[in-house]
Amino acid sequence: MIYKGYVNSAFESNELSAYSLENDLHEQVLCFIHSLDSDALARLFAVGKGDALTVYIPDFRASAARSEIEGFCRSLEDFLSSLVGATFAVAPYADYMKDTLEKIDCSLIFEAE
């Protein structure tokens, strides 16, 4: 999976764009996210890095317990590792990402009610 420093440099250099996954892979990820039914998750973003990598960026509620966050990320990383046909990474959301993510078309793929 991806490390925070790598994500920082990708945001700073504007190397991120809209993700490009086959619909089947995208649907599998969305179905999995909904199946987790995590109260900790507030929003989930997806962006592309080059042609080969899709980065998922979860944003958690301020009230989320650390164990909930770690459990969600571990489950998501395990699931993404099981998919064939694309390379994935997971990176934590940070405030400095906000402007970049809002400029990337369709980067917000999940928002809790």
Salt bridges, closest charged atoms under 4 A:
GLU15 OE1 - LYS49 NZ 2.61
ASP59 OD2 - ARG43 NH2 2.61
GLU70 OE2 - ARG66 NE 3.05
GLU102 OE2 - LYS98 NZ 3.07
